[in-house]
């Protein structure tokens, strides 16, 4: 039951991102924003969550991991609900900032909580099992988000998502209430947090390099895949190109979700060459080859799964896993923020082949960065948190 509650909380934490990509900007336009301002409003979440993620490194353990998870989800739920009641662009902007600040607690608290319950020698399996639902939600959101918006409208979508996130928040609240010892925070000073991050050393550096490279490649696809498909004549309109790009990204996310549990178990039993490097390189090759054979694109999910698994594994083996997960979240955001505009630029000056090759190279480098740290080769390994 506790595992199910934690899975529900983790899946709820990604619902807003999965279903609101591409929704906030047109909603801002409906409130009177021009296209430039609408883009700024859409980006406010990331702008707010970046510094808030730094703060989360110092907050999650002090407040308690499960309590931080519940708090972040409740803020997410209320913020998304508030979107539907915004009467102006400025009001929507305030809700976006609050949403970004509250949401910054969710991922570090969730990942650290996954590490807390992992059995000795089974950290990879736990990560695979608990990250798979997150990947599945991203995939479903990319595939069905636009259709759900057409069905429910802006306010209906915000209300439905808010209710679903609230269910996850309730699950996290139940977990915290049922485990007072696990939920309880501890007095953690800034110096202790910084020393824990520094003690992560090369393992944490490898984790952060891996997640940055992985999401740099993902950002290239988010920013450039639709425009590249349109420029190459594979779509007749911007709407058709965006739908095609969302479909490809959604299918690859579902493939990542399917790959994570077996790769996690392989990481525990066989080590990083089998569970991280090989699937990372295979998925990257599939992405590059999809320029010639589009049906290979979902194979990119293998690279996503291996990069995320390897990076998260290293994060949870540091002395300060919650703070390290917050740092991982910061570099995740930076990777997408850098990659998305570069993807748009690449799509404007070159055929899709170059865009796909660049994203594939970034994903391959992400897998290599995780695999290259020797801590991943010592199997089986205990969950050291």
N, C-alpha and C positions, 0 to 999 in steps of 0.2 A: 504493500500500500504506500509506504514512504517513497519507494522508487517511482511509483506512478505519479504521486504528487509532485515530486521534483521534476519529472519529465514534463508534466503539465505546466509547471511554472516556467521552465526553460523554453518550451514551445511558445508560450504566451508572450515571452519577452521579445520574440522576433516578429510577431504578427504585425506590429505597426510598420516596421521597415519593409516587410514582404509585401504588404497590401497597399501601402501608401506611396510607393515609388511611382512617380508620374501622376499622382493625384493632387498633391498640395499645390503645385504651380497652377494648374487650371482652376483649382478652387480659389486661389488668390486672385486670379483674373476675374472670376465671377463676382468677387467682392470689390472690384474696381482697380486692381493693379495692372500696370502695363507688363509686357513680357520680361523686361529686365528686372523690375521689382519682384515679379512673381518668382523668378529664378533665385533672387536673394532670399525671399521668404522660405522657399523650399530648402535652401542651404543653411538656414539659421539653426536647424537641429544639429547639424554637424559642427557648426561654429560654436554652439553652446556646449556640446558634449565633449569637445576636445579638451578645453581647460577643466571641465567638470570631471573628466576621466582621470586627469592628474590628481584632482582632489579626492576622487574615489579611492585611490591607492592608500590614502591616509584615513579614510572613513570606514571602509567595509569591515575591517577587523575590529575597529573600536566599537562600532555599532553592533556587530555580529553579522555573520555571513547570511544566515537565513532571514534575519530581520532586515538587512539591507536589500535582499532580494525582494521581500514582500513590499517594502517601502517604495523601491523603484518601480515595481509593477503597478502599485496603486497610483503613483504619480502618472505613469504612462496611461493608465485607463482613464483617469479624470482629464488628462490633457487632450486625449483623442476625443473624448466626449465633448469637451469645451470647443473643439474646432467647429462643430456643427452649430454652435450658438454665437460664433463670432459675427459681429455686425460691421466690422471694418477691417482693413488690411493691418492696421496697427494693432488691433486686438488679437488678430491671428498671429502676428509676429510675437507678441508676448507669450501666447500659448506654446508656440514653437520653441522658444527659449526655455520655458519651464519644462517642457517635454524632454528637451535635450539634456537638461541638468538631471532630471529624475531618472531618465533612461540610462545614464552613465553608470548607475549603480548595478544594473541588472546583470550584465555579462560577467564582470569580475566576481560578483557574489555567487552567481550560478556555477561558474567554472571551479571556483574554490570549493564550493559545496560538493561538486562531483568528486573532486579529489579527496574530500573528507570521508566519503563513504566507500572509496575504492579499497578492495581487499588487497593485502600484500601480494605483489607480483601480478596484479590484474588491473593496473592503472590504464593500460591501453584499451582493454576490453570495456572498462567503464566509460572512458572517453568516447569510444565508438558508439556505445549504446545510448549515451546521453546527448551526443551531438547530432546523431542521425535524425531525431525528430525536428531539430532546428533546421537542418538542411531540407527536410521534407516540406516544412512550412514555407521556406523561401521558394521552393519549386512550385508549390501550389499557388502561392501569391503571384508569382510571375506569370503563371499560366491562366489563372482565373481572376486576377485582380480587376482587369478592365471589364470583364463580363459582369462581375459583381457590382461594379460602379454603375454600369448601365442599368442593372436590375434594381438597385436600391437607391441610387442617387447619392449625392455627397453626404447629406445628413444621415441617411439610412446606413451608409457604409461606416461612418464614424461611430454611430450608435452600436452597430453590430460588433465592430472591432473592440470598442470599449468594453462591451459585455464579456467578450471572449477573454480579453486581457484581465478583466476583473476576476474571472474564474481562476486564472492562473495565479493572480495575487492572493485569492482566498486559499488556494492550495499551499502557497508559500507561507501564508499566515498560520495555517494549520500545522505545517511542519515546524515552524518556530515555536508554536505553543506546545506541541507535543514533545519537543526536545529542548527543554530549558537550558541544559548544559551546552548543547551544540549551538543553540541560538545566541547564547550570551556573548556579548562583546567583551573585550579586554582592553585594558589601558595600554595603548600602543602609541608611543611618541614618534614624532617625525624622524628623530635620529634613528630609532629602531627600524622604521620602515625603509629609510634610505640605506641603512647598513644591510638589511635583508636583500634589497635590490642589488646592491653592490656585490654581495656574497654570491648572487646568482652567476656572476662572472661570465665565462664564455658560453655556458649553457643558455643563459638568458639572452646574451647577444645573438646567439644563433637563432633562438626562438623569434626575436624581434626582427631580425633580418629576413627570416622565412616568411613571417606574416606580412611584412611590408612588401616583399616581392610578389607574394601570392595575390594580395589585394591591389597592387599596382597593375598586374595583368588583368584582374577582374575589372578594375576601373577603366582600363583601355577598352574592354568589351562593352561596358555600360555606356561609355561616352561615344564610342565609335562604331559599334556593330550596326546599329540601325542606319546611320548615315552612309556607311560603307555599302550596305546592301542596296540602298536607294541609288547611290552613285554608280554602282556596277550594273544597274538595271534589273536586279533581282526582285524589286518591289516597285509598284506603280505609283505609290504615294507615301508621304511621311508616316501616315497612320498604319499603312500596310507594312512598312519597313520596321516600325516600332513593334508591331504585333509579332512579326517574324523573329525579331531579336529577342523579345520577351519569351517566346516559345522555346528558342534554342537555349537561352540561359536557364529557363525553368526546367527543361529536360536534363540539362547537365547538373542542376542542383538536386534533382531527384536521383540521378545516378550517383552523386556524391553521398546522398543519404543512404542509398542501398549499399554502397561500398564501405562506409565507415565501420559498422559492427564487425565484419570479417577482418578488415584491416587492423582494427584495434586488437582483436584476438591474436592476429599474426604478429603484431608488435610485441606482445607479451611472450609469445612462444618462439618466434624466429628472429626477431630483431628488425632493425631499421632497413637493412638492404632489401628485405622482402616486403616490408609493410609500408615503407616511406619512399625509398629511392625508385624501386622498380615501377610501382604504380604511378608515381609522379612523372617519370619519364615517359611511360606509356600514354598517360593522359595528355601530356604536352604534345607528343607526337600525333595523337588523334586530333587535337585542336589545330595543329599546323596543317595536317592533311585534309581537314574539312574544307579548306579552300578549293580543293578538287572534288571532294566527296562530302557534301554537307551532312549526310547521315552519320558521319563520324563525330560530329560536334559534341553530342552528349558524353562521349568518352572523356571529354575535358573534366567531367565530374571526378574521375579517378585522381587527377592532379589536385583538384580542390580538396578532396578528402585526405589525401596523403599530406599535403602541405598544412592543412588545419590540424590534423592529428599529430604530426611531428612537432609543430610549434607548441601546441597546447600541452603535449606530453612534457616537453622541456620546461614550460612555464610552471607546471605543477610539481616539478621536482626541485624547484628553488626553495630557499628557506622562507620566503615570503610570497606564497602563491597568489594570494588575493591582490597584493600590490603588483606582482608581476603580470597578472591577468589584466589589471588596469592599464599597465604599460603596453601590453599587447593590443588592447583596444585602441589606445592612442595611435599606434603605428598602423593598425588596420584602417583607421579613419584617414590618416595621412596618405596611405597607399592609394586609396580610392580617390582622394582629393587631388592627388598629383596625376593619377592615371586617366581619370575621366576627361579632362581637357586635352591631354595628349592624344587620347583616342579620337576625339573629335577632330583634332588637327590632322592626325594620320589619315582619317577617312576622307578629308578634304583634298589631300594631295597624292593619294596612292590608292591602288586597288585593295580589296579586302585581304589579299594574300599577305601584304606587309603587316597589316593590323593583327591578323591571326598569328603570324610568325612571331611578332613582338610579344603578344600575350602568352604564346606557348613558351618562349624563351624565359619569360619572367616566372611562369609556373614551374618550369624545370629547375630554375635557379632556386626557387623556394624549397623544393623537395631536397635539392642538394645541400642547402644551408642547414636544414634540420638533420639530415642524415650524416652530415660531416662532423657533427659533434660526437665525440667518443662515448658520452654517457648513454647514447642510444644503442650502443652495441653490446652492453652488458646485460644479458638476459638470463633468467627472469629478474626483473627489478621490483623492489617493493615500492608501494606508494609512500613517499617520504613526507607526508604532510598530514 
